[in-house]
């Protein structure tokens, strides 16, 4: 896999995802000379572009009834980062998964639940007299 920075990254593929891709390749994907795995289902068969992926994401978000100020594919990146933070993952671990070069970039994606922090935050100690 190659991210925005064009750095190759190898990530594990869950078994069920691999099986779903094999099923797509053997039963659903149109026969064509395109090397990319996912292609448009109508001729001319070409790799899925950014606009197509954005449209797929928007329709999935709408079908799920999710209320979000934005509805592009990046919503999924933000959601997974936030979910991982809540599950105890570190920003460095999340950054590796999202292929970020900078921890600061990961911090933007991994929103922190401020309401939950208020529940566990301790009062600031008063200075000693």
C-alpha positions as CSV (number, residue, x, y, z in Angstrom):
1,X,0.0,0.0,0.0
2,X,1.3,3.5,-0.8
3,X,0.0,6.5,1.1
4,X,0.0,10.2,0.3
5,X,3.7,10.5,0.9
6,X,4.4,7.7,-1.7
7,X,6.1,5.7,1.1
8,X,5.3,1.9,0.7
9,X,3.7,0.4,3.8
10,X,2.8,-3.2,4.5
11,X,-0.2,-3.7,6.9
12,X,-1.8,-6.9,8.0
13,X,-4.9,-8.0,6.2
14,X,-7.6,-9.6,8.4
15,X,-8.7,-13.0,7.1
16,X,-12.3,-11.9,6.4
17,X,-11.2,-9.0,4.4
18,X,-8.8,-11.2,2.3
19,X,-11.7,-13.6,1.7
20,X,-14.0,-10.8,0.7
21,X,-11.4,-9.5,-1.8
22,X,-10.9,-13.0,-3.3
23,X,-14.6,-13.4,-3.7
24,X,-14.8,-10.0,-5.4
25,X,-12.0,-10.8,-7.7
26,X,-13.4,-14.2,-8.7
27,X,-17.1,-13.4,-8.9
28,X,-17.8,-9.7,-9.2
29,X,-14.9,-7.8,-10.7
30,X,-15.2,-7.2,-14.4
31,X,-12.6,-8.8,-16.6
32,X,-10.3,-6.1,-17.8
33,X,-6.6,-5.2,-18.3
34,X,-6.5,-2.7,-15.4
35,X,-4.0,-3.8,-12.7
36,X,-5.8,-2.1,-9.7
37,X,-8.0,-4.3,-7.6
38,X,-11.1,-2.2,-7.5
39,X,-12.5,-0.9,-10.8
40,X,-15.7,0.8,-12.0
41,X,-18.2,-1.9,-12.8
42,X,-19.4,-0.2,-16.0
43,X,-17.2,0.0,-19.1
44,X,-14.8,1.5,-19.7
45,X,-13.4,-0.3,-16.6
46,X,-10.9,2.0,-14.9
47,X,-9.5,2.3,-11.4
48,X,-11.8,3.9,-8.8
49,X,-11.0,7.6,-8.6
50,X,-11.2,9.9,-5.6
51,X,-14.6,11.2,-6.7
52,X,-16.1,7.7,-7.0
53,X,-14.7,6.7,-3.6
54,X,-16.1,9.9,-2.0
55,X,-19.5,9.2,-3.5
56,X,-19.5,5.6,-2.2
57,X,-18.6,6.9,1.3
58,X,-21.3,9.5,1.2
59,X,-24.0,7.0,0.3
60,X,-22.8,4.6,3.0
61,X,-22.8,7.3,5.6
62,X,-26.3,8.4,4.5
63,X,-27.7,4.8,4.6
64,X,-26.2,4.3,8.1
65,X,-28.1,7.5,9.3
66,X,-24.8,9.1,10.5
67,X,-25.1,12.8,11.1
68,X,-21.8,14.4,10.2
69,X,-20.7,17.9,9.0
70,X,-18.7,16.1,6.3
71,X,-19.4,12.9,4.5
72,X,-16.4,12.0,2.5
73,X,-14.1,9.0,2.9
74,X,-11.9,10.9,5.5
75,X,-14.8,10.5,8.0
76,X,-13.7,6.9,8.3
77,X,-10.1,7.8,9.0
78,X,-11.2,10.2,11.7
79,X,-13.7,7.7,13.2
80,X,-11.1,4.9,13.4
81,X,-8.6,7.2,15.0
82,X,-11.1,8.3,17.6
83,X,-12.3,4.8,18.3
84,X,-8.7,3.6,18.8
85,X,-7.9,6.5,21.2
86,X,-11.0,5.5,23.3
87,X,-9.8,1.8,23.2
88,X,-6.4,2.9,24.6
89,X,-4.2,3.0,21.5
90,X,-1.4,5.5,21.5
91,X,-1.1,8.3,19.0
92,X,2.1,6.6,17.7
93,X,0.2,3.3,17.1
94,X,-2.6,5.2,15.3
95,X,-0.2,7.2,13.3
96,X,1.4,3.9,11.9
97,X,-2.0,2.6,10.9
98,X,-3.0,5.9,9.2
99,X,0.4,6.2,7.7
100,X,1.1,9.6,9.2
101,X,4.7,11.0,9.2
102,X,3.9,13.4,12.0
103,X,2.4,12.8,15.4
104,X,0.7,16.2,15.1
105,X,-1.2,15.0,12.1
106,X,-2.4,12.0,14.0
107,X,-3.6,14.2,16.9
108,X,-5.8,16.1,14.5
109,X,-7.5,12.9,13.4
110,X,-7.8,11.3,16.9
111,X,-10.4,13.5,18.6
112,X,-10.5,13.3,22.3
113,X,-13.8,12.9,24.2
114,X,-13.6,15.9,26.4
115,X,-16.8,14.9,28.4
116,X,-15.1,11.6,29.3
117,X,-12.0,13.5,30.4
118,X,-14.0,15.7,32.7
119,X,-15.3,12.6,34.5
120,X,-11.8,11.4,35.3
121,X,-9.9,14.7,35.7
122,X,-8.7,15.4,39.2
123,X,-8.9,19.0,40.6
124,X,-5.7,21.0,40.3
125,X,-4.0,21.0,43.7
126,X,-3.9,24.3,45.6
127,X,-0.4,25.7,46.2
128,X,1.0,25.1,49.6
129,X,0.9,28.2,51.9
